């Protein structure tokens, strides 16, 4: 069959029947509006009439005529056509709705697959084509007949078998039941903040290592340095599941990163994604830096929900050392100044602080003073703390870690070497 002979899928009479039924009976209009959008009507005049019906929200034909007149559409449609529609109104409303929805899906599929077919001839990047295919499938309205709103009972019954916001566990009680007691759930974003050199990357590596050991899959977007650095960390720490870590150091644009994340999720299933670090992510928008960062933050937030993973962007901040002293230089919520959007989007903000980098906190060159001046801790201590939590109660307790040759380790692993440090109990 030649292209000229192909017919666009639509149902002229069904469109007429549905419009007639809506004009004749307001209850019919309410039923149709539950599932049919204006785009389900293929003929332009039918879309205009349906839009007018929605705005009038009544089956009064006089009000409908006036609305169409105000829209400048009545002359093209014709007053007599409205009365003709009233005479053809059908009664199988739900069946007609389903027909229109399926016709729209059919048209969308043709449009989407035609675009993908064109791309097949323009590029050899099969993954880019596959990604466009999956994006297109999301847009064709296949779920338009599926009810998207659920009652609390339906949600709880669903979550008994497969919870949507499942929690990820490190198998470290002071993390799982402390800082992350009410977070590390799929669909959430954890923003990790630290000044330069305090250990935000080392902390992210430790979390990735722990998750890998629990059987989770991790993606690591290396936006600073080389992928071999992250790979070496896992090998040196003898992580048996290190091949469940997927490291990429060649992508910087947020759209390219999203494509790679979707591809990895399709092929392997992801649980945790690290962006090291977020200031190095780019986007193709000719706007201010603030607007670009806001866009990137929103894309990361949507990625967390779309892929049902925990996203962990790392953000470098700058502390004002001229106005803050000692432990007051520990990062807080207000230090994320360059993007309010990042702070708003994050479900949890954790800070990383290495006291030994603050000269006034070092005691005799081998210990550091604690925040309350009641004790000291080893020089190589690093502290993790909540700076914000959206769900649950803020936990101000710090998670004490030690910087070793193989990265950060929880303090209790070193306790035998420092027997007098019993203040953590």
NULUMTI-715975 format. One record per residue (C-alpha): residue in one letter; y, z, x; residue number from 1. Coordinates in nm, 4 decimals. Each point is the difference from the previous one (the first is absolute). Example, Ala and Ser with C-alpha at 12.3 -4.5 7.8 and 13.67 -1.06 7.14 Angstrom:
% residues 2
<roke 'a' <-0.4500 0.7800 1.2300> 1>
<roke 's' <0.3440 -0.0660 0.1370> 2>
% end
This chain:
% residues 425
<roke 'x' <0.0000 0.0000 0.0000> 1>
<roke 'x' <0.3469 -0.0904 0.1302> 2>
<roke 'x' <0.2666 0.2706 0.0420> 3>
<roke 'x' <0.2117 -0.1687 -0.2680> 4>
<roke 'x' <-0.2751 0.0640 -0.2537> 5>
<roke 'x' <-0.0294 0.3729 0.0717> 6>
<roke 'x' <0.1304 0.2256 -0.2743> 7>
<roke 'x' <0.1836 0.3265 0.0605> 8>
<roke 'x' <-0.2049 0.2726 -0.1696> 9>
<roke 'x' <0.1787 0.1395 -0.3037> 10>
<roke 'x' <-0.0661 0.0461 -0.3722> 11>
<roke 'x' <0.2804 -0.1424 -0.2145> 12>
<roke 'x' <-0.1363 0.1068 -0.3370> 13>
<roke 'x' <-0.0960 0.3481 0.1189> 14>
<roke 'x' <0.3540 0.0523 0.1265> 15>
<roke 'x' <0.1282 -0.1031 -0.3448> 16>
<roke 'x' <-0.2471 0.2252 -0.1815> 17>
<roke 'x' <0.0976 0.3043 0.2053> 18>
<roke 'x' <0.3732 -0.0555 -0.0421> 19>
<roke 'x' <-0.0440 -0.0518 -0.3740> 20>
<roke 'x' <-0.2041 0.3178 -0.0271> 21>
<roke 'x' <0.2707 0.1948 0.1876> 22>
<roke 'x' <0.2823 -0.1388 -0.2184> 23>
<roke 'x' <-0.1933 0.0818 -0.3178> 24>
<roke 'x' <-0.1155 0.3525 0.0902> 25>
<roke 'x' <0.1676 0.2531 0.2293> 26>
<roke 'x' <-0.3345 0.1741 0.0649> 27>
<roke 'x' <-0.1350 -0.3266 0.1418> 28>
<roke 'x' <0.2947 -0.0166 0.2397> 29>
<roke 'x' <-0.0825 0.3495 0.1314> 30>
<roke 'x' <-0.3627 -0.0999 0.0617> 31>
<roke 'x' <0.0982 -0.3205 0.1805> 32>
<roke 'x' <0.2608 0.1756 0.2169> 33>
<roke 'x' <-0.2697 0.2357 0.1313> 34>
<roke 'x' <-0.1696 -0.2771 0.1976> 35>
<roke 'x' <0.1940 -0.3297 -0.0160> 36>
<roke 'x' <0.3001 -0.0672 0.2229> 37>
<roke 'x' <0.2503 -0.2826 -0.0646> 38>
<roke 'x' <-0.1563 -0.1945 0.2907> 39>
<roke 'x' <-0.3245 -0.0263 -0.1996> 40>
<roke 'x' <0.1779 -0.2551 -0.2226> 41>
<roke 'x' <-0.0021 -0.3350 0.1757> 42>
<roke 'x' <0.2537 -0.1824 -0.2196> 43>
<roke 'x' <0.3592 0.0903 0.0823> 44>
<roke 'x' <0.1160 0.0303 -0.3621> 45>
<roke 'x' <-0.2907 0.2316 -0.0766> 46>
<roke 'x' <0.0933 0.2213 0.2964> 47>
<roke 'x' <0.3587 0.0139 -0.1247> 48>
<roke 'x' <-0.1092 0.0967 -0.3522> 49>
<roke 'x' <-0.2342 0.2698 0.1313> 50>
<roke 'x' <0.2717 0.1437 0.2252> 51>
<roke 'x' <0.2339 0.0093 -0.2993> 52>
<roke 'x' <-0.2649 0.1753 -0.2103> 53>
<roke 'x' <-0.0424 0.2638 0.2697> 54>
<roke 'x' <0.3746 0.0614 0.0193> 55>
<roke 'x' <0.0437 0.0109 -0.3781> 56>
<roke 'x' <-0.3155 0.2153 -0.0271> 57>
<roke 'x' <-0.0271 -0.0832 -0.3695> 58>
<roke 'x' <-0.1570 -0.2663 -0.2222> 59>
<roke 'x' <0.3244 -0.0714 -0.1832> 60>
<roke 'x' <0.0377 -0.3776 0.0243> 61>
<roke 'x' <0.3758 0.0191 -0.0638> 62>
<roke 'x' <0.0457 0.2321 0.3014> 63>
<roke 'x' <-0.2221 -0.2302 0.2033> 64>
<roke 'x' <0.2131 -0.3030 -0.0907> 65>
<roke 'x' <0.3172 0.1839 0.0990> 66>
<roke 'x' <-0.1522 0.1078 0.3294> 67>
<roke 'x' <-0.1014 -0.3560 0.0825> 68>
<roke 'x' <0.3468 -0.1193 -0.1016> 69>
<roke 'x' <0.1577 0.2556 0.2348> 70>
<roke 'x' <-0.2288 -0.1219 0.2762> 71>
<roke 'x' <0.1122 -0.3589 -0.0611> 72>
<roke 'x' <-0.3586 -0.1014 -0.0729> 73>
<roke 'x' <-0.0138 -0.0393 -0.3793> 74>
<roke 'x' <0.1277 -0.3565 -0.0003> 75>
<roke 'x' <-0.2721 -0.1165 0.2414> 76>
<roke 'x' <-0.2730 0.1828 -0.1891> 77>
<roke 'x' <0.1205 -0.0793 -0.3504> 78>
<roke 'x' <0.0250 0.2400 -0.2942> 79>
<roke 'x' <-0.2721 -0.1838 -0.1882> 80>
<roke 'x' <-0.2440 0.0551 0.2900> 81>
<roke 'x' <0.0172 0.3766 -0.0482> 82>
<roke 'x' <-0.0975 -0.0398 -0.3669> 83>
<roke 'x' <-0.2759 -0.2416 0.1004> 84>
<roke 'x' <-0.1381 0.2678 0.2343> 85>
<roke 'x' <-0.0067 0.2514 -0.2842> 86>
<roke 'x' <-0.2321 -0.2337 -0.1899> 87>
<roke 'x' <-0.2548 -0.0351 0.2828> 88>
<roke 'x' <-0.0312 0.3674 0.0972> 89>
<roke 'x' <-0.3617 0.0965 0.0602> 90>
<roke 'x' <-0.1861 0.3265 -0.0355> 91>
<roke 'x' <-0.2329 0.0121 0.3014> 92>
<roke 'x' <0.2764 0.1605 0.2091> 93>
<roke 'x' <-0.2029 0.1563 0.2835> 94>
<roke 'x' <-0.2062 -0.3169 0.0432> 95>
<roke 'x' <0.3170 -0.2120 0.0195> 96>
<roke 'x' <0.1516 0.2398 0.2535> 97>
<roke 'x' <-0.3075 -0.0303 0.2205> 98>
<roke 'x' <0.0135 -0.3810 -0.0176> 99>
<roke 'x' <0.3646 -0.0078 0.1138> 100>
<roke 'x' <-0.0679 0.2443 0.2826> 101>
<roke 'x' <-0.2931 -0.2085 0.1250> 102>
<roke 'x' <0.2068 -0.3196 -0.0173> 103>
<roke 'x' <0.2713 0.1641 0.2101> 104>
<roke 'x' <-0.2590 0.1175 0.2546> 105>
<roke 'x' <-0.1353 -0.3561 0.0138> 106>
<roke 'x' <0.3483 -0.1420 0.0669> 107>
<roke 'x' <0.0684 0.2629 0.2659> 108>
<roke 'x' <-0.3305 -0.0734 0.1711> 109>
<roke 'x' <0.0796 -0.3707 0.0146> 110>
<roke 'x' <0.3441 0.0698 0.1464> 111>
<roke 'x' <-0.1319 0.2520 0.2530> 112>
<roke 'x' <-0.3004 -0.1998 0.1165> 113>
<roke 'x' <0.2115 -0.3148 0.0300> 114>
<roke 'x' <0.2320 0.1866 0.2352> 115>
<roke 'x' <-0.2966 0.1301 0.2010> 116>
<roke 'x' <-0.1473 -0.3503 0.0156> 117>
<roke 'x' <0.3293 -0.1311 0.1379> 118>
<roke 'x' <-0.0038 0.2738 0.2653> 119>
<roke 'x' <-0.3548 -0.0961 0.0994> 120>
<roke 'x' <0.1361 -0.3337 0.1195> 121>
<roke 'x' <0.3012 0.1531 0.1755> 122>
<roke 'x' <-0.1570 0.2764 0.2111> 123>
<roke 'x' <-0.3205 0.0836 0.1841> 124>
<roke 'x' <0.0561 0.3743 -0.0432> 125>
<roke 'x' <-0.2848 0.0746 -0.2388> 126>
<roke 'x' <0.0909 0.3686 -0.0246> 127>
<roke 'x' <0.3513 -0.0858 -0.1103> 128>
<roke 'x' <-0.1480 -0.2261 -0.2685> 129>
<roke 'x' <-0.2434 0.2722 -0.1102> 130>
<roke 'x' <0.2824 0.2506 -0.0151> 131>
<roke 'x' <0.2023 -0.2338 -0.2191> 132>
<roke 'x' <-0.3053 -0.0461 -0.2213> 133>
<roke 'x' <-0.0334 0.3762 -0.0515> 134>
<roke 'x' <0.3730 0.0363 -0.0605> 135>
<roke 'x' <-0.0164 -0.2811 -0.2524> 136>
<roke 'x' <-0.2938 0.1590 -0.1779> 137>
<roke 'x' <0.2098 0.3123 -0.0457> 138>
<roke 'x' <0.2758 -0.2022 -0.1651> 139>
<roke 'x' <-0.1899 -0.2118 -0.2504> 140>
<roke 'x' <-0.0068 0.2747 -0.2592> 141>
<roke 'x' <-0.3768 0.0469 -0.0089> 142>
<roke 'x' <0.0553 0.3644 -0.0931> 143>
<roke 'x' <0.2402 -0.0812 -0.2815> 144>
<roke 'x' <-0.2650 0.0844 -0.2604> 145>
<roke 'x' <-0.0962 0.3250 0.1740> 146>
<roke 'x' <0.1775 0.3141 -0.1151> 147>
<roke 'x' <0.1832 0.1402 0.3022> 148>
<roke 'x' <0.0931 0.3370 -0.1514> 149>
<roke 'x' <-0.2638 0.2730 -0.0225> 150>
<roke 'x' <-0.0079 0.3386 -0.1687> 151>
<roke 'x' <-0.0473 0.3156 0.2134> 152>
<roke 'x' <-0.3600 0.0267 -0.1223> 153>
<roke 'x' <-0.0746 -0.3600 0.1008> 154>
<roke 'x' <0.1551 0.0548 0.3412> 155>
<roke 'x' <-0.2028 0.3170 0.0613> 156>
<roke 'x' <-0.3230 -0.1716 -0.1068> 157>
<roke 'x' <0.0747 -0.2890 0.2365> 158>
<roke 'x' <0.0769 0.2335 0.2894> 159>
<roke 'x' <-0.3298 0.1867 -0.0409> 160>
<roke 'x' <-0.1833 -0.3016 0.1381> 161>
<roke 'x' <0.2641 -0.1685 0.2149> 162>
<roke 'x' <0.3273 0.1887 0.0440> 163>
<roke 'x' <0.2896 -0.2339 0.0621> 164>
<roke 'x' <0.1967 0.2556 0.2048> 165>
<roke 'x' <-0.2975 0.1207 0.2063> 166>
<roke 'x' <0.0907 0.2378 0.2839> 167>
<roke 'x' <-0.0818 -0.0872 0.3624> 168>
<roke 'x' <-0.1378 0.2847 0.2122> 169>
<roke 'x' <0.0292 0.0685 0.3747> 170>
<roke 'x' <-0.2642 0.2759 -0.0077> 171>
<roke 'x' <0.2556 0.2290 0.1658> 172>
<roke 'x' <0.0620 0.2906 -0.2429> 173>
<roke 'x' <0.3504 0.0773 0.1311> 174>
<roke 'x' <0.0947 -0.3608 -0.0783> 175>
<roke 'x' <-0.2002 -0.0641 -0.3179> 176>
<roke 'x' <0.0914 0.3353 -0.1560> 177>
<roke 'x' <0.3370 0.0401 0.1696> 178>
<roke 'x' <0.2529 -0.2754 0.0611> 179>
<roke 'x' <-0.2066 -0.2546 -0.1969> 180>
<roke 'x' <-0.1257 0.2250 -0.2803> 181>
<roke 'x' <0.1938 -0.1940 -0.2651> 182>
<roke 'x' <0.0191 -0.3386 0.1740> 183>
<roke 'x' <-0.1964 -0.2594 0.2012> 184>
<roke 'x' <-0.0967 -0.1590 -0.3302> 185>
<roke 'x' <-0.0514 -0.3722 -0.0451> 186>
<roke 'x' <0.3124 -0.1791 -0.1123> 187>
<roke 'x' <0.2260 0.2397 0.1904> 188>
<roke 'x' <0.2300 -0.0472 0.2989> 189>
<roke 'x' <0.0281 0.2560 0.2807> 190>
<roke 'x' <0.3094 -0.0470 0.2157> 191>
<roke 'x' <-0.0365 0.1567 0.3459> 192>
<roke 'x' <0.3269 0.0709 0.1811> 193>
<roke 'x' <0.0752 0.1063 0.3574> 194>
<roke 'x' <0.2579 -0.0474 0.2715> 195>
<roke 'x' <-0.1007 -0.2232 0.2909> 196>
<roke 'x' <-0.2814 0.1411 0.2136> 197>
<roke 'x' <-0.1005 0.2860 -0.2302> 198>
<roke 'x' <-0.3395 -0.1465 -0.0955> 199>
<roke 'x' <0.0107 -0.1773 -0.3363> 200>
<roke 'x' <-0.2319 -0.2767 0.1279> 201>
<roke 'x' <-0.2363 0.2543 0.1541> 202>
<roke 'x' <-0.0150 0.1876 -0.3296> 203>
<roke 'x' <-0.0720 -0.3212 -0.1926> 204>
<roke 'x' <-0.2761 -0.0828 0.2492> 205>
<roke 'x' <-0.1544 0.3435 -0.0541> 206>
<roke 'x' <0.0044 -0.0447 -0.3799> 207>
<roke 'x' <-0.1512 -0.3495 0.0299> 208>
<roke 'x' <-0.2709 0.1382 0.2300> 209>
<roke 'x' <-0.0874 0.2770 -0.2451> 210>
<roke 'x' <-0.0132 -0.2404 -0.2952> 211>
<roke 'x' <-0.2206 -0.2422 0.1928> 212>
<roke 'x' <-0.2401 0.2843 0.0743> 213>
<roke 'x' <-0.0215 0.0684 -0.3769> 214>
<roke 'x' <-0.0984 -0.3628 -0.0676> 215>
<roke 'x' <0.3374 -0.1366 -0.1121> 216>
<roke 'x' <0.1378 -0.3402 0.1018> 217>
<roke 'x' <0.3402 -0.0128 0.1680> 218>
<roke 'x' <0.2506 -0.2792 0.0683> 219>
<roke 'x' <0.2530 0.0498 0.2796> 220>
<roke 'x' <0.3047 -0.2259 0.0250> 221>
<roke 'x' <0.1154 0.0375 0.3601> 222>
<roke 'x' <0.3684 -0.0912 -0.0108> 223>
<roke 'x' <0.0716 0.1551 0.3392> 224>
<roke 'x' <-0.2222 -0.0391 0.3061> 225>
<roke 'x' <-0.3391 -0.1719 0.0095> 226>
<roke 'x' <-0.3170 0.0282 -0.2052> 227>
<roke 'x' <-0.1986 0.0984 0.3120> 228>
<roke 'x' <0.1862 0.3346 0.0098> 229>
<roke 'x' <-0.1319 0.0990 -0.3424> 230>
<roke 'x' <-0.3467 -0.1389 0.0737> 231>
<roke 'x' <-0.0189 0.1972 0.3275> 232>
<roke 'x' <0.0866 0.3222 -0.1819> 233>
<roke 'x' <-0.2994 -0.0411 -0.2326> 234>
<roke 'x' <-0.2335 -0.0897 0.2873> 235>
<roke 'x' <0.1152 0.2897 0.2179> 236>
<roke 'x' <-0.0507 0.2410 -0.2893> 237>
<roke 'x' <-0.3485 -0.1432 -0.0585> 238>
<roke 'x' <0.0546 -0.0752 -0.3663> 239>
<roke 'x' <-0.3335 -0.1532 -0.1091> 240>
<roke 'x' <0.1595 -0.1719 -0.3000> 241>
<roke 'x' <0.2801 -0.1640 0.2051> 242>
<roke 'x' <-0.0921 -0.3468 -0.1277> 243>
<roke 'x' <0.1166 0.1095 -0.3447> 244>
<roke 'x' <0.3531 -0.0087 0.1458> 245>
<roke 'x' <0.1843 -0.3333 -0.0288> 246>
<roke 'x' <0.2963 -0.0299 0.2380> 247>
<roke 'x' <0.2662 -0.2710 -0.0190> 248>
<roke 'x' <0.2840 -0.0285 0.2538> 249>
<roke 'x' <0.1168 -0.3552 -0.0760> 250>
<roke 'x' <0.1604 0.0275 -0.3454> 251>
<roke 'x' <0.3488 0.1324 -0.0718> 252>
<roke 'x' <0.1124 -0.1556 -0.3288> 253>
<roke 'x' <-0.0840 0.2151 -0.3020> 254>
<roke 'x' <-0.1423 -0.2970 -0.1936> 255>
<roke 'x' <-0.2338 -0.0877 0.2904> 256>
<roke 'x' <-0.1035 0.3644 0.0239> 257>
<roke 'x' <-0.0733 0.0130 -0.3746> 258>
<roke 'x' <-0.2130 -0.3150 0.0271> 259>
<roke 'x' <-0.2011 0.1444 0.2880> 260>
<roke 'x' <-0.0449 0.3321 -0.1834> 261>
<roke 'x' <-0.1249 -0.1792 -0.3126> 262>
<roke 'x' <-0.2399 -0.2068 0.2091> 263>
<roke 'x' <-0.1371 0.3083 0.1768> 264>
<roke 'x' <-0.0341 0.1802 -0.3318> 265>
<roke 'x' <-0.1911 -0.2912 -0.1545> 266>
<roke 'x' <-0.2366 -0.0283 0.2951> 267>
<roke 'x' <-0.0523 0.3626 0.0991> 268>
<roke 'x' <0.1731 0.2332 -0.2458> 269>
<roke 'x' <0.2853 0.2138 0.1349> 270>
<roke 'x' <0.0803 0.3663 -0.0473> 271>
<roke 'x' <0.2904 0.0710 0.2359> 272>
<roke 'x' <0.2713 -0.2249 0.1486> 273>
<roke 'x' <0.2306 0.0978 0.2872> 274>
<roke 'x' <0.3278 -0.1794 0.0816> 275>
<roke 'x' <0.1074 0.0917 0.3533> 276>
<roke 'x' <0.2858 -0.0043 -0.0472> 277>
<roke 'x' <0.1917 -0.0974 -0.3132> 278>
<roke 'x' <0.3348 -0.0864 0.1642> 279>
<roke 'x' <-0.1683 -0.2933 0.1738> 280>
<roke 'x' <-0.1153 -0.1638 -0.3242> 281>
<roke 'x' <0.2002 -0.3104 -0.0892> 282>
<roke 'x' <0.0683 -0.1847 -0.3239> 283>
<roke 'x' <0.1411 -0.3415 -0.0775> 284>
<roke 'x' <0.3058 0.1163 -0.1950> 285>
<roke 'x' <0.3557 -0.0923 0.0899> 286>
<roke 'x' <0.1406 0.3402 -0.0975> 287>
<roke 'x' <0.1184 0.3192 0.1647> 288>
<roke 'x' <-0.2374 0.2070 0.2128> 289>
<roke 'x' <-0.0016 0.2736 -0.2638> 290>
<roke 'x' <-0.1058 -0.2452 -0.2722> 291>
<roke 'x' <-0.2696 -0.1456 0.2236> 292>
<roke 'x' <-0.1404 0.3473 0.0685> 293>
<roke 'x' <0.0072 0.0792 -0.3724> 294>
<roke 'x' <-0.1948 -0.3201 -0.0686> 295>
<roke 'x' <-0.2572 0.0832 0.2693> 296>
<roke 'x' <-0.0392 0.3552 -0.1326> 297>
<roke 'x' <-0.0613 -0.1272 -0.3538> 298>
<roke 'x' <-0.2562 -0.2514 0.1277> 299>
<roke 'x' <-0.1910 0.2737 0.1848> 300>
<roke 'x' <0.0063 0.2173 -0.3130> 301>
<roke 'x' <-0.1342 -0.2856 -0.2122> 302>
<roke 'x' <-0.2627 -0.0792 0.2634> 303>
<roke 'x' <-0.1303 0.3579 -0.0238> 304>
<roke 'x' <-0.0552 -0.0375 -0.3752> 305>
<roke 'x' <-0.1173 -0.3617 0.0072> 306>
<roke 'x' <-0.2670 0.0662 0.2649> 307>
<roke 'x' <-0.0629 0.3592 -0.1168> 308>
<roke 'x' <0.0478 0.1387 0.3509> 309>
<roke 'x' <0.2147 0.2599 0.1758> 310>
<roke 'x' <0.2809 -0.1666 0.1959> 311>
<roke 'x' <0.1455 0.1848 0.3000> 312>
<roke 'x' <0.3213 -0.1529 0.1394> 313>
<roke 'x' <0.1260 0.1724 0.3158> 314>
<roke 'x' <0.3767 0.0322 0.0348> 315>
<roke 'x' <0.2031 0.0846 0.3057> 316>
<roke 'x' <0.3031 0.2188 -0.0651> 317>
<roke 'x' <0.2811 0.1275 0.2214> 318>
<roke 'x' <0.0864 0.3692 0.0019> 319>
<roke 'x' <0.3597 0.1045 0.0614> 320>
<roke 'x' <-0.0458 0.2193 0.3062> 321>
<roke 'x' <0.3717 0.0775 0.0128> 322>
<roke 'x' <-0.0008 0.1960 -0.3263> 323>
<roke 'x' <-0.3554 0.1444 -0.0103> 324>
<roke 'x' <-0.1757 0.2356 0.2366> 325>
<roke 'x' <-0.3559 0.1123 0.0641> 326>
<roke 'x' <-0.2387 -0.0183 -0.2939> 327>
<roke 'x' <0.2795 -0.1302 -0.2250> 328>
<roke 'x' <-0.0679 -0.3332 0.1727> 329>
<roke 'x' <-0.3374 -0.0217 -0.1755> 330>
<roke 'x' <0.0250 -0.3102 -0.2275> 331>
<roke 'x' <0.0715 0.0506 -0.3675> 332>
<roke 'x' <0.0488 -0.1995 -0.3195> 333>
<roke 'x' <0.3698 -0.0572 0.0681> 334>
<roke 'x' <-0.0670 -0.1639 0.3375> 335>
<roke 'x' <-0.1299 -0.3212 -0.1607> 336>
<roke 'x' <0.3548 -0.1312 -0.0292> 337>
<roke 'x' <-0.0413 -0.3726 0.0468> 338>
<roke 'x' <-0.1960 -0.0563 -0.3230> 339>
<roke 'x' <0.0232 0.2081 -0.3158> 340>
<roke 'x' <-0.2638 -0.2312 -0.1512> 341>
<roke 'x' <-0.2618 0.1066 0.2559> 342>
<roke 'x' <0.0561 0.3639 -0.0936> 343>
<roke 'x' <-0.0133 -0.0723 -0.3719> 344>
<roke 'x' <-0.3149 -0.2124 0.0171> 345>
<roke 'x' <-0.2045 0.2408 0.2126> 346>
<roke 'x' <-0.2294 0.2408 -0.1825> 347>
<roke 'x' <-0.0086 0.2123 0.3139> 348>
<roke 'x' <0.2151 0.0210 0.3140> 349>
<roke 'x' <-0.1517 0.1662 0.3069> 350>
<roke 'x' <0.1943 0.0781 0.3163> 351>
<roke 'x' <-0.1323 0.0126 0.3561> 352>
<roke 'x' <0.1725 0.2319 0.2510> 353>
<roke 'x' <-0.0727 0.0636 0.3688> 354>
<roke 'x' <0.1977 0.3158 0.0941> 355>
<roke 'x' <-0.0484 -0.0575 0.3741> 356>
<roke 'x' <0.2456 -0.2897 -0.0209> 357>
<roke 'x' <0.2744 0.2480 -0.0905> 358>
<roke 'x' <0.1019 0.1685 0.3245> 359>
<roke 'x' <0.1202 0.3269 -0.1571> 360>
<roke 'x' <-0.3428 0.0538 -0.1627> 361>
<roke 'x' <-0.1937 -0.0086 0.3306> 362>
<roke 'x' <-0.0963 0.3393 0.1482> 363>
<roke 'x' <-0.0816 0.0205 0.3735> 364>
<roke 'x' <-0.0952 -0.3666 -0.0027> 365>
<roke 'x' <-0.3426 0.0675 -0.1555> 366>
<roke 'x' <0.0607 0.1311 -0.3546> 367>
<roke 'x' <0.2268 -0.0777 -0.2934> 368>
<roke 'x' <0.1802 0.2394 -0.2340> 369>
<roke 'x' <-0.1008 -0.0016 -0.3647> 370>
<roke 'x' <0.2363 -0.0452 -0.2927> 371>
<roke 'x' <0.0246 0.3726 -0.0771> 372>
<roke 'x' <0.0326 0.1149 0.3649> 373>
<roke 'x' <-0.2886 0.2422 -0.0503> 374>
<roke 'x' <-0.2504 -0.1755 0.2254> 375>
<roke 'x' <-0.0649 -0.2990 0.2248> 376>
<roke 'x' <-0.2444 -0.2903 0.0021> 377>
<roke 'x' <-0.1424 -0.2338 0.2662> 378>
<roke 'x' <0.2437 -0.2462 0.1556> 379>
<roke 'x' <-0.1937 -0.3033 -0.1306> 380>
<roke 'x' <0.0229 0.1109 -0.3648> 381>
<roke 'x' <0.0959 -0.2431 -0.2783> 382>
<roke 'x' <0.0739 0.1118 -0.3570> 383>
<roke 'x' <-0.0463 -0.1939 -0.3241> 384>
<roke 'x' <0.1914 0.1093 -0.3094> 385>
<roke 'x' <0.0789 -0.1182 -0.3530> 386>
<roke 'x' <0.3565 -0.1258 -0.0424> 387>
<roke 'x' <-0.0541 -0.1061 -0.3623> 388>
<roke 'x' <-0.2796 -0.0024 -0.2551> 389>
<roke 'x' <0.0356 -0.1679 -0.3390> 390>
<roke 'x' <-0.3162 0.1335 -0.1629> 391>
<roke 'x' <-0.0904 0.3655 0.0339> 392>
<roke 'x' <0.1687 0.2840 0.1855> 393>
<roke 'x' <0.1775 -0.0378 0.3322> 394>
<roke 'x' <-0.2020 0.1657 0.2765> 395>
<roke 'x' <0.2259 0.1135 0.2827> 396>
<roke 'x' <-0.2911 0.1026 0.2259> 397>
<roke 'x' <-0.0235 -0.1993 0.3201> 398>
<roke 'x' <-0.3194 -0.1615 0.1251> 399>
<roke 'x' <-0.0286 0.0871 0.3704> 400>
<roke 'x' <-0.1360 -0.2672 0.2327> 401>
<roke 'x' <-0.0398 -0.0316 0.3772> 402>
<roke 'x' <0.0787 -0.3159 0.1959> 403>
<roke 'x' <-0.2963 -0.0813 0.2265> 404>
<roke 'x' <-0.0990 -0.2933 0.2206> 405>
<roke 'x' <-0.1770 -0.1468 -0.3055> 406>
<roke 'x' <0.2874 0.0472 -0.2428> 407>
<roke 'x' <0.0750 0.2786 -0.2476> 408>
<roke 'x' <-0.2659 0.2553 -0.0917> 409>
<roke 'x' <0.0193 0.2962 -0.2409> 410>
<roke 'x' <0.0998 0.3213 0.1766> 411>
<roke 'x' <-0.3207 0.1844 -0.0879> 412>
<roke 'x' <-0.1945 -0.2389 0.2288> 413>
<roke 'x' <0.1948 0.1488 0.2904> 414>
<roke 'x' <-0.0132 0.3624 -0.1164> 415>
<roke 'x' <-0.2619 0.1039 0.2561> 416>
<roke 'x' <0.2436 -0.0996 0.2726> 417>
<roke 'x' <0.2823 0.2064 -0.1540> 418>
<roke 'x' <-0.1766 0.3147 -0.1362> 419>
<roke 'x' <0.3197 0.1955 -0.0580> 420>
<roke 'x' <0.1389 -0.2554 -0.2499> 421>
<roke 'x' <-0.1237 0.1687 -0.3176> 422>
<roke 'x' <0.3249 -0.0510 -0.1952> 423>
<roke 'x' <-0.1407 -0.3078 -0.1777> 424>
<roke 'x' <-0.2569 0.2003 -0.2024> 425>
% end
